[in-house]
Amino acid sequence: MTAPPPQAEKNNVAKISAALELLEAGNSSRDVLDALSEMIDRAEMKVGDRLPPEVEIAKKLGVGRAKVREALTAWQNMGIVTRNKKAGTRLAAEVSSNAIHVPVTLKLEAESLLRTHSVRRPLEIESARMAARNVTDQQARVILARVAELMSIFEAGEDWREADNRFHRAIQAASGNPLFEQIIQQIQRAFNEIYEAPFGQPHLGQVTIPLHPELARAIAARDEARASKVMARIMDMVEHEVRQVMETYDV
């Protein structure tokens, strides 16, 4: 990526700093990123443009530098910015609103979720297939127990997210390759640290829960093809749900 000429970059910095002056932020990393999203949109920043230094952002938003670093690290993990000592923090993905009535933060949230989902999808499918191949009798019992727990919580109308995470981690552990669990959890954590409840919907993806017992049975039966097929369907349903929400808001 070619860096802008020094004078052009200097003008960009001034424009970005002016936009930053107009913002306020709360105390959470999400608040900081919401403010930075607005700054990027107001300043009409492009991919490759440099963000102000952490210390300047912290000072102008009235938050601690550690909070700014935490927020920008989350963006780095999601591929929205790149960071290094010489080049500073630069925008790596477009952050702008396509419609007058759509908050830029909502568009960014949707695109971030789809970006992380596209990386997670093949990993989840392969981990299910490998789990069906390598699962031990004990691991199969754990997976079936985890899905029973998940369904019990789901049918009671309670928050099922932690139970769902335990179920998927049991599958990842049964795959025989610890990298599946490490990478998938890292991807999920990068997004959830900021966007705990995507679009304000803490139960995004609940339409897939009734499919989870079929997935558990396929793995316990050591049926690789069926396990892969069910997991692919689950992941596709989540993506479809996200895109439906985006269409609702015209994101």
C-alpha positions in Angstrom: 0.0 0.0 0.0 1.4 3.4 -1.1 1.5 6.0 1.7 0.0 9.4 0.9 2.5 12.3 0.3 3.7 14.0 3.4 1.6 17.2 2.9 -1.5 15.2 2.1 -1.1 13.1 5.2 -0.5 16.2 7.2 -3.8 17.6 6.0 -5.5 14.4 6.7 -4.2 14.4 10.3 -5.5 17.9 10.8 -8.9 16.9 9.4 -9.1 13.8 11.6 -8.0 15.6 14.7 -10.7 18.3 14.1 -13.3 15.5 13.8 -12.0 13.9 17.0 -12.5 17.2 18.9 -16.3 16.9 18.4 -16.6 13.5 20.0 -17.3 12.2 23.5 -16.8 8.7 24.8 -18.0 6.6 27.7 -15.8 4.3 29.7 -16.0 1.1 27.8 -13.9 -0.1 24.8 -17.1 -0.2 22.8 -17.7 3.5 23.6 -14.2 4.3 22.4 -14.7 2.4 19.1 -18.1 4.0 18.6 -16.5 7.4 18.9 -13.6 6.5 16.6 -16.1 5.1 14.0 -17.8 8.5 14.0 -14.5 10.3 13.7 -13.5 8.1 10.7 -16.8 8.8 9.0 -16.8 12.5 9.7 -13.2 12.9 8.5 -14.0 10.8 5.4 -10.9 8.6 6.1 -9.8 6.1 3.5 -8.0 2.8 3.7 -4.3 3.6 4.5 -5.0 6.8 6.4 -3.4 7.1 9.8 -5.3 7.5 13.0 -4.2 9.9 15.7 -1.7 8.6 18.3 -3.2 6.7 21.3 -2.3 9.5 23.7 -4.1 12.1 21.6 -7.2 10.0 21.2 -7.2 9.3 25.0 -6.8 13.0 25.8 -9.5 14.2 23.5 -12.0 11.5 24.5 -11.2 11.9 28.2 -10.4 8.2 28.7 -7.3 6.3 29.8 -4.7 5.4 27.2 -5.0 1.7 28.2 -8.7 1.8 27.2 -7.8 3.2 23.7 -5.1 0.6 23.3 -7.5 -2.2 24.2 -10.1 -0.9 21.7 -7.6 -0.5 18.8 -6.2 -4.0 19.5 -9.7 -5.4 19.1 -9.9 -3.6 15.8 -6.5 -5.0 14.8 -7.7 -8.5 15.6 -10.7 -8.0 13.3 -8.6 -6.6 10.5 -10.0 -3.1 10.7 -6.7 -1.4 11.4 -3.0 -2.3 11.1 -0.6 -1.2 13.8 3.2 -0.9 14.0 5.6 1.5 15.6 6.9 3.2 12.4 3.7 3.6 10.5 1.4 4.0 13.4 -2.2 2.9 13.4 -3.7 2.9 9.9 -7.2 2.1 8.6 -7.2 -1.3 6.8 -10.9 -1.6 6.0 -13.5 0.9 4.8 -15.5 2.4 7.7 -18.3 4.5 6.2 -22.1 4.6 6.2 -23.9 3.7 3.0 -27.2 5.2 4.0 -28.2 8.5 5.7 -30.2 6.7 8.4 -27.7 4.0 9.2 -25.2 4.6 12.1 -21.7 4.0 10.9 -21.1 1.9 14.0 -23.9 -0.5 13.0 -22.4 -1.0 9.5 -19.0 -1.6 11.1 -20.4 -4.1 13.5 -22.2 -6.0 10.7 -19.1 -6.1 8.5 -16.9 -7.1 11.4 -19.2 -10.0 12.2 -19.3 -11.2 8.7 -15.5 -10.9 8.4 -14.9 -13.0 11.5 -17.6 -15.4 10.5 -16.1 -16.1 7.1 -12.8 -17.1 8.8 -14.6 -19.1 11.5 -16.9 -21.1 9.1 -14.4 -23.5 7.5 -12.7 -24.0 10.8 -15.9 -25.0 12.5 -16.9 -27.4 9.7 -13.5 -29.1 9.7 -13.4 -29.3 13.5 -16.8 -31.1 13.4 -15.6 -33.5 10.7 -12.4 -34.3 12.6 -14.3 -34.7 15.8 -16.5 -37.3 14.1 -13.3 -39.1 12.9 -11.4 -38.9 16.2 -13.9 -38.7 19.0 -13.4 -41.2 21.9 -16.3 -42.8 23.7 -15.7 -40.5 26.7 -15.6 -37.4 24.4 -18.8 -38.5 22.7 -20.6 -38.8 26.1 -19.3 -35.3 27.0 -20.6 -33.8 23.7 -24.0 -35.5 24.2 -24.1 -34.1 27.8 -23.2 -30.7 26.6 -25.9 -30.6 24.0 -28.5 -31.9 26.5 -27.5 -29.0 28.8 -27.7 -26.5 26.0 -31.2 -27.7 25.0 -32.4 -27.6 28.6 -31.3 -24.0 29.0 -32.6 -23.0 25.6 -36.0 -24.6 26.1 -36.3 -22.9 29.5 -35.9 -19.5 27.8 -32.7 -18.7 29.6 -29.4 -17.3 28.2 -27.9 -20.2 26.3 -24.7 -18.6 25.0 -22.3 -20.0 27.6 -23.8 -23.5 27.2 -23.5 -23.2 23.4 -19.8 -22.2 23.8 -19.1 -25.2 26.0 -20.8 -27.5 23.5 -18.7 -26.2 20.6 -15.5 -26.3 22.7 -16.2 -30.0 23.4 -16.4 -30.6 19.7 -13.2 -28.7 19.1 -11.5 -30.7 21.8 -12.6 -34.0 20.3 -11.1 -33.0 16.9 -7.7 -34.1 18.1 -6.1 -30.8 17.0 -5.9 -28.2 19.8 -5.4 -25.4 17.2 -9.1 -25.6 16.2 -10.1 -24.6 19.7 -7.3 -22.0 20.1 -8.0 -20.2 16.8 -11.8 -20.4 16.9 -11.9 -19.1 20.4 -9.4 -16.3 19.5 -11.6 -15.2 16.6 -14.8 -15.3 18.8 -13.1 -13.4 21.6 -11.8 -10.7 19.3 -15.3 -9.9 18.2 -17.1 -10.5 21.5 -14.8 -8.3 23.6 -16.4 -5.3 21.8 -19.6 -6.5 20.3 -21.1 -8.7 23.1 -24.6 -8.5 21.8 -24.5 -7.9 18.0 -27.1 -5.4 16.8 -28.4 -5.3 20.4 -29.5 -8.9 20.0 -27.8 -11.1 22.6 -29.4 -14.2 21.1 -28.3 -13.8 17.5 -28.0 -17.3 16.1 -30.7 -18.9 18.3 -32.5 -20.2 15.2 -29.6 -22.7 14.9 -30.0 -24.2 18.3 -32.5 -26.9 17.4 -29.9 -28.3 14.9 -27.3 -28.9 17.6 -28.6 -32.3 18.8 -28.4 -33.6 15.3 -24.8 -32.4 15.1 -24.0 -34.0 18.4 -25.5 -37.3 17.3 -23.6 -37.3 14.0 -20.3 -36.8 15.8 -21.1 -39.5 18.4 -22.0 -41.8 15.5 -18.7 -41.0 13.9 -20.5 -39.9 10.7 -18.0 -37.3 9.2 -20.2 -36.4 6.2 -23.3 -35.7 8.3 -21.3 -33.8 11.0 -19.8 -31.5 8.3 -23.1 -31.0 6.6 -25.0 -30.1 9.8 -22.2 -27.7 10.9 -22.2 -26.0 7.5 -25.9 -25.5 7.7 -25.6 -24.0 11.2 -22.9 -21.6 10.0 -24.9 -20.7 6.9 -28.0 -19.9 9.0 -26.0 -17.6 11.2 -24.7 -15.7 8.2 -28.2 -15.5 6.7 -29.5 -14.1 10.0 -26.8 -11.4 10.0 -27.5 -10.4 6.4 -31.2 -10.2 7.2 -30.5 -7.8 10.0 -28.3 -5.8 7.7 -31.2 -5.6 5.1 -33.6 -4.5 7.8 -31.3 -1.5 8.6 -30.3 -1.1 4.9 -26.7 -1.5 6.0 
